[in-house]
Amino acid sequence: MKGIIITSHGPMAAGVVNTSRLFFGIQPQLKACCYEFDSDPQSFTEELKNAINEVDDGSGVIVLCDLLFGVPCDCLSLIISEDMPDRDIVVITGFNLMMLLQIMSIRETNDPDIGEVIRIGHSNIADLKHVLLNNEKNQE
């Protein structure tokens, strides 16, 4: 089963992992790594490498990262290009909760389709008022 790491600036990653428990309970191979005010890139890179080793059972790891080119992403870039280039590690930036829920819902039986995960993430970003107005028009 693919391991999952959520990483963010500040405690958002821990909050997302905690929120996922409302849907799936406590899950194995799921870890949050939060880059905090007192963190430094070198120690955070080590934290991420340890997390990868902790959640990877040999099936690979999917990392959901809050921002493209923020410190967590930069650390992961170093890890996947230099420290662990032969490991099956996929990093998706700009994640939302629906993306995590999609991965969690299928990872026990299938490898998540990363393109589909990203598409689902995009499709869950919407202006609610616009969606509601379109639904009213479609019902007429």
N, C-alpha and C positions, 0 to 999 in steps of 0.2 A: 504494500500500500504506500502511495506517495506520502512523504512527510510534507508538512506545511509550516512555513515560518511567516509570520506577519511582522513587518518592521516599519517603524515610523519615527518622526521627530516628536519627542514627547510621548506621553502615555497612550496615545490613540491605539497603537497595536494591542496593548494589554486590554483596552476597552473592547476592541473588536473581538478578541478571543473570548473574553467574558460574555459578550453578547451572543456569540455563536452557541454558547451553552444553553441558551433559551430554546434553540432549535434542535441541537444534537446531543445535549448533555456534555459531560467531560469527555474529550476525545484524546486518544493516543496520538503520538507523532504530530502534535500541534504546539507551537511555541511562539511567544511574542518576544521581540527584541526591540527595546525602546532606547533611542538615542536621546539622552537627557542633557540638561545644562552642564553637568559636571563630567560628561563623557568626553573622550578624545578619540579621534579616528582609529588609532592603532589598537587601543583596547577594545573598541567596538568591533573592529574587524575580527579580533580573536573571539569575542562573544558570538559573532555570527558563525564563525567556523565551528565553534563548539556546538552551537545550536544545530548546524547542518549535520554534524556527526551524531548528535543525539536523536534527531528525528528520521534520519535516513536508514532504512532497514535493507538497503540495496536496491530499492525500487525507484530511488530518486527523490528530489525535493522540489517543491514549488514555493517560491518566495514571493509574497505580495508586499510591495514596497510603496510607501505613500507618494513619493515624488521622484520624477525622473531627474537625475543629476543632483539630488540632495546628498548629504553625507552618507546615509545608509546605502543609497544606490551606488555612490562612489566606492564604498567599502566592498559591496557585492561585486562591482565591476572588477576590482582587483582580485577578489577570491575566484571568480569564474574564469578570469583570463590568465592568472599567474599561479595562485595557490592550489586550486582544485580544477584545472582545465579538463580533466578526464572524467569528472563526476557529472551525473545527470542532474543538473541544477538549472531550473527555469526561473527567471526573474521577471515578474510583471509589475510595471510601475503604474501609479495612479489608480490603485484598487478601490473598490467599494465593497460593502458587506455582501451584496448579492453575488459577487464573484467568489468570495470565500464559501458561501453557502452552496453554490453550484459545485465547486471542487469537492466539498465535504460530502455532498449527496451522492457522488458517483465514485469516489476514490477507492472504496473497498472492492468494487467489482470491475472497474475500468480505469484506464489512464485518462485523466481529463484532457479533452481537446482544448488546447490553449487558445486557439482562435475563437472557439465557441465561448469560452470563459470571458474573453475580452468583449465579444459581441454582446453577451448578456450584461456585462458591466455597463457598456454604452447604452443599451436599451433601457436600463433602469435609472438613467439620468433624464429627468423630464421636468417640464413646467406643469405642475399638477392642474392648474387652472386651464391650460391649453388642452390637456388630456381629457379633462371633464367636459369641456365645451365640444371637443371632437366626438366624444361618446354620445352626448346629447344629440348632435347633428346626425350621427349614424343611426340613432334609434327612431328618428322621425321618418 
